[in-house]
Amino acid sequence: MMAGRLYDASRLQLLDGNDSGIVSFFLGLFLESVPPAVAEIQSAYVAGDLARVRALAHRIKPSILELEIRSLAATIAEIEAGVGLPGNIERLCSVMAVVVRQMREELQ
């Protein structure tokens, strides 16, 4: 389905001169905060709380863009705007599952 790594942490490496420690730190923060927010987006949608869906999408969008998860850039912007639901939420969840697996593999 999707070949290669779905994110690019090279921008993070520029922050501290290619220090892999900073990349690991930020990937860890991403893993702590974004997957729970994605689950919360799903729950808020099921509960009919579209304002919460949009607010959560707004909150995680910078992380998705900073890690250059290009396959989710338009998706998260549309969720933030309340467009294309529930299809975009399903896409967010499925792509994020792959991203999380790839990040965990990289951090091992």
TORMI-935540 format. One record per residue: x negated, y negated, z of N, C-alpha, C, O in turn; residue number from 0. Coordinates in pm, whole numbers, plus 50000, padded with zeros to 5 digits. Layout:
BEGIN
<pt n_xx="X" n_yy="Y" n_zz="Z" ca_xx="X" ca_yy="Y" ca_zz="Z" c_xx="X" c_yy="Y" c_zz="Z" o_xx="X" o_yy="Y" o_zz="Z" num="NUM"/>
...
This chain:
BEGIN
<pt n_xx="49917" n_yy="50120" n_zz="50000" ca_xx="50000" ca_yy="50000" ca_zz="50000" c_xx="49913" c_yy="49874" c_zz="50000" o_xx="49916" o_yy="49798" o_zz="49903" num="0"/>
<pt n_xx="49835" n_yy="49851" n_zz="50106" ca_xx="49751" ca_yy="49732" ca_zz="50115" c_xx="49607" c_yy="49776" c_zz="50132" o_xx="49574" o_yy="49844" o_zz="50229" num="1"/>
<pt n_xx="49522" n_yy="49737" n_zz="50039" ca_xx="49382" ca_yy="49777" ca_zz="50044" c_xx="49300" c_yy="49664" c_zz="50106" o_xx="49332" o_yy="49546" o_zz="50088" num="2"/>
<pt n_xx="49196" n_yy="49701" n_zz="50177" ca_xx="49107" ca_yy="49602" ca_zz="50235" c_xx="49163" c_yy="49537" c_zz="50359" o_xx="49278" o_yy="49558" o_zz="50397" num="3"/>
<pt n_xx="49077" n_yy="49457" n_zz="50420" ca_xx="49116" ca_yy="49386" ca_zz="50541" c_xx="49211" c_yy="49272" c_zz="50506" o_xx="49187" o_yy="49198" o_zz="50411" num="4"/>
<pt n_xx="49316" n_yy="49259" n_zz="50582" ca_xx="49420" ca_yy="49159" ca_zz="50554" c_xx="49394" c_yy="49024" c_zz="50618" o_xx="49471" o_yy="48930" o_zz="50600" num="5"/>
<pt n_xx="49286" n_yy="49012" n_zz="50692" ca_xx="49252" ca_yy="48884" ca_zz="50754" c_xx="49106" c_yy="48852" c_zz="50725" o_xx="49029" o_yy="48939" o_zz="50685" num="6"/>
<pt n_xx="49070" n_yy="48726" n_zz="50746" ca_xx="48933" ca_yy="48683" ca_zz="50722" c_xx="48891" c_yy="48594" c_zz="50838" o_xx="48943" o_yy="48483" o_zz="50854" num="7"/>
<pt n_xx="48797" n_yy="48642" n_zz="50917" ca_xx="48753" ca_yy="48569" ca_zz="51035" c_xx="48630" c_yy="48483" c_zz="51008" o_xx="48567" o_yy="48434" o_zz="51102" num="8"/>
<pt n_xx="48594" n_yy="48464" n_zz="50883" ca_xx="48471" ca_yy="48391" ca_zz="50852" c_xx="48476" c_yy="48245" c_zz="50900" o_xx="48372" o_yy="48189" o_zz="50934" num="9"/>
<pt n_xx="48594" n_yy="48185" n_zz="50902" ca_xx="48603" ca_yy="48047" ca_zz="50953" c_xx="48565" c_yy="48041" c_zz="51100" o_xx="48505" o_yy="47944" o_zz="51146" num="10"/>
<pt n_xx="48600" n_yy="48145" n_zz="51174" ca_xx="48565" ca_yy="48149" ca_zz="51316" c_xx="48414" c_yy="48159" c_zz="51335" o_xx="48360" o_yy="48102" o_zz="51429" num="11"/>
<pt n_xx="48348" n_yy="48230" n_zz="51247" ca_xx="48203" ca_yy="48245" ca_zz="51257" c_xx="48133" c_yy="48112" c_zz="51241" o_xx="48025" o_yy="48092" o_zz="51297" num="12"/>
<pt n_xx="48192" n_yy="48022" n_zz="51166" ca_xx="48132" ca_yy="47890" ca_zz="51147" c_xx="48132" c_yy="47808" c_zz="51275" o_xx="48051" o_yy="47716" o_zz="51291" num="13"/>
<pt n_xx="48222" n_yy="47842" n_zz="51367" ca_xx="48231" ca_yy="47767" ca_zz="51494" c_xx="48107" c_yy="47783" c_zz="51580" o_xx="48069" o_yy="47692" o_zz="51653" num="14"/>
<pt n_xx="48043" n_yy="47899" n_zz="51570" ca_xx="47930" ca_yy="47925" ca_zz="51658" c_xx="47816" c_yy="47996" c_zz="51585" o_xx="47755" o_yy="48089" o_zz="51638" num="15"/>
<pt n_xx="47788" n_yy="47952" n_zz="51465" ca_xx="47672" ca_yy="48001" ca_zz="51392" c_xx="47666" c_yy="48152" c_zz="51375" o_xx="47565" o_yy="48214" o_zz="51407" num="16"/>
<pt n_xx="47772" n_yy="48211" n_zz="51326" ca_xx="47778" ca_yy="48355" ca_zz="51300" c_xx="47770" c_yy="48442" c_zz="51426" o_xx="47733" o_yy="48559" o_zz="51417" num="17"/>
<pt n_xx="47803" n_yy="48387" n_zz="51540" ca_xx="47804" ca_yy="48464" ca_zz="51665" c_xx="47923" c_yy="48558" c_zz="51665" o_xx="48038" o_yy="48514" o_zz="51666" num="18"/>
<pt n_xx="47896" n_yy="48688" n_zz="51664" ca_xx="48006" ca_yy="48786" ca_zz="51661" c_xx="48086" c_yy="48781" c_zz="51791" o_xx="48201" o_yy="48825" o_zz="51794" num="19"/>
<pt n_xx="48028" n_yy="48729" n_zz="51897" ca_xx="48100" ca_yy="48718" ca_zz="52024" c_xx="48219" c_yy="48625" c_zz="52015" o_xx="48324" o_yy="48653" o_zz="52072" num="20"/>
<pt n_xx="48204" n_yy="48515" n_zz="51944" ca_xx="48315" ca_yy="48421" ca_zz="51931" c_xx="48427" c_yy="48481" c_zz="51847" o_xx="48545" o_yy="48461" o_zz="51875" num="21"/>
<pt n_xx="48389" n_yy="48556" n_zz="51745" ca_xx="48489" ca_yy="48623" ca_zz="51662" c_xx="48566" c_yy="48725" c_zz="51745" o_xx="48688" o_yy="48730" o_zz="51741" num="22"/>
<pt n_xx="48494" n_yy="48805" n_zz="51821" ca_xx="48559" ca_yy="48905" ca_zz="51907" c_xx="48652" c_yy="48839" c_zz="52008" o_xx="48761" o_yy="48889" o_zz="52034" num="23"/>
<pt n_xx="48607" n_yy="48727" n_zz="52065" ca_xx="48688" ca_yy="48653" ca_zz="52161" c_xx="48820" c_yy="48608" c_zz="52098" o_xx="48927" o_yy="48628" o_zz="52155" num="24"/>
<pt n_xx="48811" n_yy="48546" n_zz="51980" ca_xx="48932" ca_yy="48495" ca_zz="51915" c_xx="49022" c_yy="48607" c_zz="51864" o_xx="49145" o_yy="48594" o_zz="51867" num="25"/>
<pt n_xx="48964" n_yy="48715" n_zz="51816" ca_xx="49046" ca_yy="48828" ca_zz="51775" c_xx="49119" c_yy="48885" c_zz="51896" o_xx="49236" o_yy="48924" o_zz="51886" num="26"/>
<pt n_xx="49050" n_yy="48891" n_zz="52010" ca_xx="49114" ca_yy="48937" ca_zz="52133" c_xx="49231" c_yy="48848" c_zz="52174" o_xx="49336" o_yy="48897" o_zz="52213" num="27"/>
<pt n_xx="49211" n_yy="48718" n_zz="52164" ca_xx="49320" ca_yy="48624" ca_zz="52195" c_xx="49437" c_yy="48643" c_zz="52100" o_xx="49553" o_yy="48641" o_zz="52142" num="28"/>
<pt n_xx="49407" n_yy="48662" n_zz="51973" ca_xx="49512" ca_yy="48685" ca_zz="51874" c_xx="49591" c_yy="48809" c_zz="51912" o_xx="49714" o_yy="48808" o_zz="51912" num="29"/>
<pt n_xx="49520" n_yy="48918" n_zz="51945" ca_xx="49587" ca_yy="49043" ca_zz="51979" c_xx="49670" c_yy="49033" c_zz="52106" o_xx="49771" o_yy="49102" o_zz="52120" num="30"/>
<pt n_xx="49629" n_yy="48948" n_zz="52198" ca_xx="49705" ca_yy="48929" ca_zz="52323" c_xx="49832" c_yy="48847" c_zz="52302" o_xx="49932" o_yy="48868" o_zz="52371" num="31"/>
<pt n_xx="49827" n_yy="48752" n_zz="52209" ca_xx="49939" ca_yy="48658" ca_zz="52199" c_xx="50030" c_yy="48678" c_zz="52079" o_xx="50152" o_yy="48664" o_zz="52092" num="32"/>
<pt n_xx="49977" n_yy="48711" n_zz="51964" ca_xx="50060" ca_yy="48713" ca_zz="51843" c_xx="50152" c_yy="48835" c_zz="51835" o_xx="50271" o_yy="48818" o_zz="51810" num="33"/>
<pt n_xx="50103" n_yy="48958" n_zz="51856" ca_xx="50196" ca_yy="49071" ca_zz="51848" c_xx="50315" c_yy="49061" c_zz="51944" o_xx="50427" o_yy="49093" o_zz="51904" num="34"/>
<pt n_xx="50296" n_yy="49018" n_zz="52070" ca_xx="50413" ca_yy="49000" ca_zz="52155" c_xx="50509" c_yy="48892" c_zz="52102" o_xx="50631" o_yy="48905" o_zz="52116" num="35"/>
<pt n_xx="50455" n_yy="48788" n_zz="52041" ca_xx="50540" ca_yy="48684" ca_zz="51984" c_xx="50618" c_yy="48737" c_zz="51864" o_xx="50734" o_yy="48700" o_zz="51844" num="36"/>
<pt n_xx="50556" n_yy="48825" n_zz="51785" ca_xx="50625" ca_yy="48886" ca_zz="51672" c_xx="50740" c_yy="48973" c_zz="51723" o_xx="50850" o_yy="48971" o_zz="51667" num="37"/>
<pt n_xx="50714" n_yy="49049" n_zz="51828" ca_xx="50821" ca_yy="49131" ca_zz="51888" c_xx="50933" c_yy="49042" c_zz="51940" o_xx="51051" o_yy="49076" o_zz="51930" num="38"/>
<pt n_xx="50896" n_yy="48929" n_zz="51997" ca_xx="50996" ca_yy="48836" ca_zz="52049" c_xx="51077" c_yy="48772" c_zz="51936" o_xx="51196" o_yy="48747" o_zz="51951" num="39"/>
<pt n_xx="51012" n_yy="48747" n_zz="51822" ca_xx="51083" ca_yy="48696" ca_zz="51704" c_xx="51192" c_yy="48796" c_zz="51664" o_xx="51306" o_yy="48759" o_zz="51637" num="40"/>
<pt n_xx="51154" n_yy="48922" n_zz="51661" ca_xx="51248" ca_yy="49028" ca_zz="51624" c_xx="51366" c_yy="49032" c_zz="51722" o_xx="51482" o_yy="49038" o_zz="51681" num="41"/>
<pt n_xx="51335" n_yy="49027" n_zz="51850" ca_xx="51440" ca_yy="49031" ca_zz="51953" c_xx="51531" c_yy="48909" c_zz="51945" o_xx="51653" o_yy="48920" o_zz="51957" num="42"/>
<pt n_xx="51471" n_yy="48793" n_zz="51925" ca_xx="51550" ca_yy="48670" ca_zz="51916" c_xx="51642" c_yy="48674" c_zz="51794" o_xx="51755" o_yy="48626" o_zz="51800" num="43"/>
<pt n_xx="51594" n_yy="48730" n_zz="51684" ca_xx="51678" ca_yy="48740" ca_zz="51565" c_xx="51798" c_yy="48832" c_zz="51592" o_xx="51911" o_yy="48799" o_zz="51557" num="44"/>
<pt n_xx="51771" n_yy="48946" n_zz="51654" ca_xx="51878" ca_yy="49041" ca_zz="51686" c_xx="51981" c_yy="48977" c_zz="51778" o_xx="52101" o_yy="49002" o_zz="51767" num="45"/>
<pt n_xx="51933" n_yy="48893" n_zz="51870" ca_xx="52023" ca_yy="48824" ca_zz="51964" c_xx="52093" c_yy="48704" c_zz="51900" o_xx="52178" o_yy="48642" o_zz="51963" num="46"/>
<pt n_xx="52057" n_yy="48671" n_zz="51777" ca_xx="52120" ca_yy="48558" ca_zz="51709" c_xx="52064" c_yy="48423" c_zz="51747" o_xx="52127" o_yy="48320" o_zz="51720" num="47"/>
<pt n_xx="51947" n_yy="48421" n_zz="51811" ca_xx="51886" ca_yy="48296" ca_zz="51856" c_xx="51788" c_yy="48245" c_zz="51750" o_xx="51666" o_yy="48258" o_zz="51764" num="48"/>
<pt n_xx="51843" n_yy="48187" n_zz="51645" ca_xx="51760" ca_yy="48142" ca_zz="51534" c_xx="51667" c_yy="48027" c_zz="51572" o_xx="51559" o_yy="48014" o_zz="51515" num="49"/>
<pt n_xx="51709" n_yy="47944" n_zz="51667" ca_xx="51620" ca_yy="47836" ca_zz="51713" c_xx="51494" c_yy="47894" c_zz="51776" o_xx="51384" o_yy="47843" o_zz="51755" num="50"/>
<pt n_xx="51511" n_yy="48001" n_zz="51852" ca_xx="51395" ca_yy="48068" ca_zz="51915" c_xx="51307" c_yy="48135" c_zz="51810" o_xx="51185" o_yy="48129" o_zz="51819" num="51"/>
<pt n_xx="51368" n_yy="48198" n_zz="51710" ca_xx="51294" ca_yy="48259" ca_zz="51600" c_xx="51205" c_yy="48155" c_zz="51535" o_xx="51086" o_yy="48177" o_zz="51515" num="52"/>
<pt n_xx="51263" n_yy="48041" n_zz="51503" ca_xx="51189" ca_yy="47935" ca_zz="51434" c_xx="51080" c_yy="47878" c_zz="51523" o_xx="50970" o_yy="47850" o_zz="51474" num="53"/>
<pt n_xx="51107" n_yy="47860" n_zz="51651" ca_xx="51007" ca_yy="47805" ca_zz="51743" c_xx="50889" c_yy="47901" c_zz="51759" o_xx="50774" o_yy="47857" o_zz="51762" num="54"/>
<pt n_xx="50918" n_yy="48029" n_zz="51770" ca_xx="50810" ca_yy="48128" ca_zz="51782" c_xx="50727" c_yy="48136" c_zz="51654" o_xx="50604" o_yy="48147" o_zz="51660" num="55"/>
<pt n_xx="50792" n_yy="48129" n_zz="51541" ca_xx="50720" ca_yy="48129" ca_zz="51413" c_xx="50628" c_yy="48008" c_zz="51406" o_xx="50514" o_yy="48017" o_zz="51361" num="56"/>
<pt n_xx="50679" n_yy="47894" n_zz="51450" ca_xx="50599" ca_yy="47772" ca_zz="51451" c_xx="50477" c_yy="47789" c_zz="51541" o_xx="50368" o_yy="47742" o_zz="51509" num="57"/>
<pt n_xx="50495" n_yy="47856" n_zz="51653" ca_xx="50386" ca_yy="47876" ca_zz="51750" c_xx="50275" c_yy="47966" c_zz="51696" o_xx="50158" o_yy="47939" o_zz="51722" num="58"/>
<pt n_xx="50310" n_yy="48070" n_zz="51622" ca_xx="50206" ca_yy="48163" ca_zz="51576" c_xx="50152" c_yy="48131" c_zz="51436" o_xx="50052" o_yy="48188" o_zz="51394" num="59"/>
<pt n_xx="50217" n_yy="48041" n_zz="51367" ca_xx="50173" ca_yy="48008" ca_zz="51231" c_xx="50027" c_yy="47962" c_zz="51225" o_xx="49955" o_yy="48008" o_zz="51137" num="60"/>
<pt n_xx="49980" n_yy="47874" n_zz="51315" ca_xx="49839" ca_yy="47833" ca_zz="51307" c_xx="49741" c_yy="47951" c_zz="51321" o_xx="49637" o_yy="47953" o_zz="51255" num="61"/>
<pt n_xx="49773" n_yy="48046" n_zz="51405" ca_xx="49685" ca_yy="48163" ca_zz="51421" c_xx="49679" c_yy="48245" c_zz="51293" o_xx="49573" o_yy="48292" o_zz="51252" num="62"/>
<pt n_xx="49793" n_yy="48262" n_zz="51230" ca_xx="49800" ca_yy="48337" ca_zz="51105" c_xx="49722" c_yy="48264" c_zz="50996" o_xx="49650" o_yy="48328" o_zz="50919" num="63"/>
<pt n_xx="49734" n_yy="48134" n_zz="50990" ca_xx="49663" ca_yy="48057" ca_zz="50889" c_xx="49514" c_yy="48050" c_zz="50918" o_xx="49434" o_yy="48057" o_zz="50825" num="64"/>
<pt n_xx="49476" n_yy="48037" n_zz="51044" ca_xx="49334" ca_yy="48028" ca_zz="51080" c_xx="49260" c_yy="48157" c_zz="51047" o_xx="49143" o_yy="48154" o_zz="51006" num="65"/>
<pt n_xx="49326" n_yy="48269" n_zz="51064" ca_xx="49264" ca_yy="48398" ca_zz="51030" c_xx="49289" c_yy="48437" c_zz="50884" o_xx="49261" o_yy="48549" o_zz="50843" num="66"/>
<pt n_xx="49342" n_yy="48343" n_zz="50810" ca_xx="49363" ca_yy="48360" ca_zz="50666" c_xx="49434" c_yy="48491" c_zz="50632" o_xx="49391" o_yy="48566" o_zz="50544" num="67"/>
<pt n_xx="49542" n_yy="48516" n_zz="50703" ca_xx="49626" ca_yy="48632" ca_zz="50672" c_xx="49718" c_yy="48586" c_zz="50559" o_xx="49835" o_yy="48555" o_zz="50579" num="68"/>
<pt n_xx="49660" n_yy="48583" n_zz="50441" ca_xx="49727" ca_yy="48523" ca_zz="50324" c_xx="49859" c_yy="48591" c_zz="50292" o_xx="49953" o_yy="48526" o_zz="50246" num="69"/>
<pt n_xx="49867" n_yy="48720" n_zz="50316" ca_xx="49990" ca_yy="48792" ca_zz="50284" c_xx="50106" c_yy="48750" c_zz="50374" o_xx="50221" o_yy="48786" o_zz="50347" num="70"/>
<pt n_xx="50078" n_yy="48675" n_zz="50481" ca_xx="50184" ca_yy="48628" ca_zz="50570" c_xx="50202" c_yy="48476" c_zz="50570" o_xx="50291" o_yy="48425" o_zz="50637" num="71"/>
<pt n_xx="50119" n_yy="48404" n_zz="50497" ca_xx="50125" ca_yy="48258" ca_zz="50502" c_xx="50263" c_yy="48205" c_zz="50460" o_xx="50323" o_yy="48125" o_zz="50532" num="72"/>
<pt n_xx="50312" n_yy="48249" n_zz="50346" ca_xx="50443" ca_yy="48204" ca_zz="50301" c_xx="50554" c_yy="48262" c_zz="50387" o_xx="50654" o_yy="48195" o_zz="50416" num="73"/>
<pt n_xx="50537" n_yy="48387" n_zz="50429" ca_xx="50638" ca_yy="48455" ca_zz="50510" c_xx="50662" c_yy="48381" c_zz="50641" o_xx="50777" o_yy="48355" o_zz="50678" num="74"/>
<pt n_xx="50554" n_yy="48345" n_zz="50711" ca_xx="50571" ca_yy="48279" ca_zz="50841" c_xx="50627" c_yy="48139" c_zz="50823" o_xx="50703" o_yy="48092" o_zz="50908" num="75"/>
<pt n_xx="50592" n_yy="48071" n_zz="50714" ca_xx="50648" ca_yy="47938" ca_zz="50687" c_xx="50798" c_yy="47948" c_zz="50660" o_xx="50875" o_yy="47863" o_zz="50703" num="76"/>
<pt n_xx="50839" n_yy="48052" n_zz="50589" ca_xx="50981" ca_yy="48070" ca_zz="50561" c_xx="51058" c_yy="48107" c_zz="50688" o_xx="51170" o_yy="48059" o_zz="50709" num="77"/>
<pt n_xx="50999" n_yy="48191" n_zz="50772" ca_xx="51066" ca_yy="48224" ca_zz="50899" c_xx="51081" c_yy="48097" c_zz="50982" o_xx="51186" o_yy="48073" o_zz="51041" num="78"/>
<pt n_xx="50976" n_yy="48017" n_zz="50986" ca_xx="50981" ca_yy="47891" ca_zz="51061" c_xx="51094" c_yy="47801" c_zz="51009" o_xx="51158" o_yy="47729" o_zz="51086" num="79"/>
<pt n_xx="51117" n_yy="47806" n_zz="50879" ca_xx="51224" ca_yy="47725" ca_zz="50818" c_xx="51360" c_yy="47795" c_zz="50825" o_xx="51461" o_yy="47736" o_zz="50786" num="80"/>
<pt n_xx="51362" n_yy="47919" n_zz="50874" ca_xx="51488" ca_yy="47993" ca_zz="50883" c_xx="51534" c_yy="48051" c_zz="50751" o_xx="51653" o_yy="48074" o_zz="50731" num="81"/>
<pt n_xx="51440" n_yy="48076" n_zz="50660" ca_xx="51471" ca_yy="48123" ca_zz="50525" c_xx="51436" c_yy="48271" c_zz="50511" o_xx="51336" o_yy="48318" o_zz="50566" num="82"/>
<pt n_xx="51518" n_yy="48344" n_zz="50436" ca_xx="51486" ca_yy="48482" ca_zz="50401" c_xx="51493" c_yy="48581" c_zz="50514" o_xx="51425" o_yy="48684" o_zz="50512" num="83"/>
<pt n_xx="51575" n_yy="48552" n_zz="50613" ca_xx="51590" ca_yy="48643" ca_zz="50726" c_xx="51695" c_yy="48748" c_zz="50691" o_xx="51792" o_yy="48711" o_zz="50625" num="84"/>
<pt n_xx="51686" n_yy="48871" n_zz="50729" ca_xx="51585" ca_yy="48936" ca_zz="50811" c_xx="51467" c_yy="48993" c_zz="50732" o_xx="51372" o_yy="49044" o_zz="50792" num="85"/>
<pt n_xx="51470" n_yy="48985" n_zz="50600" ca_xx="51363" ca_yy="49043" ca_zz="50519" c_xx="51224" c_yy="48993" c_zz="50556" o_xx="51129" o_yy="49071" o_zz="50562" num="86"/>
<pt n_xx="51212" n_yy="48862" n_zz="50579" ca_xx="51081" ca_yy="48808" ca_zz="50616" c_xx="51035" c_yy="48856" c_zz="50754" o_xx="50916" o_yy="48873" o_zz="50777" num="87"/>
<pt n_xx="51129" n_yy="48876" n_zz="50843" ca_xx="51091" ca_yy="48928" ca_zz="50975" c_xx="51042" c_yy="49072" c_zz="50962" o_xx="50944" o_yy="49110" o_zz="51026" num="88"/>
<pt n_xx="51109" n_yy="49150" n_zz="50881" ca_xx="51064" ca_yy="49289" ca_zz="50857" c_xx="50925" c_yy="49289" c_zz="50796" o_xx="50840" o_yy="49368" o_zz="50837" num="89"/>
<pt n_xx="50900" n_yy="49201" n_zz="50700" ca_xx="50767" ca_yy="49191" ca_zz="50637" c_xx="50664" c_yy="49149" c_zz="50740" o_xx="50556" o_yy="49207" o_zz="50746" num="90"/>
<pt n_xx="50695" n_yy="49049" n_zz="50822" ca_xx="50604" ca_yy="49003" ca_zz="50927" c_xx="50565" c_yy="49119" c_zz="51017" o_xx="50447" o_yy="49138" o_zz="51047" num="91"/>
<pt n_xx="50663" n_yy="49197" n_zz="51060" ca_xx="50636" ca_yy="49310" ca_zz="51150" c_xx="50549" c_yy="49416" c_zz="51085" o_xx="50456" o_yy="49467" o_zz="51147" num="92"/>
<pt n_xx="50578" n_yy="49451" n_zz="50960" ca_xx="50503" ca_yy="49558" ca_zz="50895" c_xx="50360" c_yy="49515" c_zz="50863" o_xx="50266" o_yy="49593" o_zz="50883" num="93"/>
<pt n_xx="50342" n_yy="49394" n_zz="50813" ca_xx="50207" ca_yy="49347" ca_zz="50783" c_xx="50128" c_yy="49326" c_zz="50911" o_xx="50010" o_yy="49359" o_zz="50918" num="94"/>
<pt n_xx="50193" n_yy="49272" n_zz="51014" ca_xx="50124" ca_yy="49248" ca_zz="51141" c_xx="50077" c_yy="49380" c_zz="51202" o_xx="49971" o_yy="49383" o_zz="51266" num="95"/>
<pt n_xx="50152" n_yy="49487" n_zz="51185" ca_xx="50109" ca_yy="49618" ca_zz="51238" c_xx="49977" c_yy="49660" c_zz="51174" o_xx="49890" o_yy="49715" o_zz="51242" num="96"/>
<pt n_xx="49962" n_yy="49635" n_zz="51045" ca_xx="49837" ca_yy="49669" ca_zz="50976" c_xx="49724" c_yy="49578" c_zz="51023" o_xx="49613" o_yy="49626" o_zz="51049" num="97"/>
<pt n_xx="49751" n_yy="49448" n_zz="51036" ca_xx="49650" ca_yy="49353" ca_zz="51082" c_xx="49601" c_yy="49391" c_zz="51222" o_xx="49480" o_yy="49390" o_zz="51248" num="98"/>
<pt n_xx="49692" n_yy="49423" n_zz="51310" ca_xx="49656" ca_yy="49460" ca_zz="51447" c_xx="49568" c_yy="49585" c_zz="51448" o_xx="49468" o_yy="49590" o_zz="51519" num="99"/>
<pt n_xx="49605" n_yy="49684" n_zz="51369" ca_xx="49524" ca_yy="49807" ca_zz="51361" c_xx="49384" c_yy="49774" c_zz="51311" o_xx="49285" o_yy="49824" o_zz="51365" num="100"/>
<pt n_xx="49375" n_yy="49691" n_zz="51207" ca_xx="49244" ca_yy="49655" ca_zz="51152" c_xx="49160" c_yy="49578" c_zz="51253" o_xx="49040" o_yy="49602" o_zz="51264" num="101"/>
<pt n_xx="49221" n_yy="49487" n_zz="51326" ca_xx="49147" ca_yy="49411" ca_zz="51427" c_xx="49097" c_yy="49501" c_zz="51538" o_xx="48983" o_yy="49488" o_zz="51583" num="102"/>
<pt n_xx="49182" n_yy="49591" n_zz="51583" ca_xx="49142" ca_yy="49682" ca_zz="51691" c_xx="49025" c_yy="49769" c_zz="51645" o_xx="48933" o_yy="49794" o_zz="51722" num="103"/>
<pt n_xx="49029" n_yy="49814" n_zz="51520" ca_xx="48918" ca_yy="49892" ca_zz="51465" c_xx="48790" c_yy="49810" c_zz="51462" o_xx="48682" o_yy="49860" o_zz="51496" num="104"/>
<pt n_xx="48801" n_yy="49684" n_zz="51422" ca_xx="48683" ca_yy="49599" ca_zz="51417" c_xx="48624" c_yy="49574" c_zz="51555" o_xx="48502" o_yy="49564" o_zz="51570" num="105"/>
<pt n_xx="48710" n_yy="49564" n_zz="51655" ca_xx="48664" ca_yy="49534" ca_zz="51790" c_xx="48606" c_yy="49654" c_zz="51864" o_xx="48544" o_yy="49639" o_zz="51969" num="106"/>
<pt n_xx="48626" n_yy="49773" n_zz="51810" ca_xx="48574" ca_yy="49893" ca_zz="51878" c_xx="48424" c_yy="49902" c_zz="51868" o_xx="48363" o_yy="49996" o_zz="51919" num="107"/>
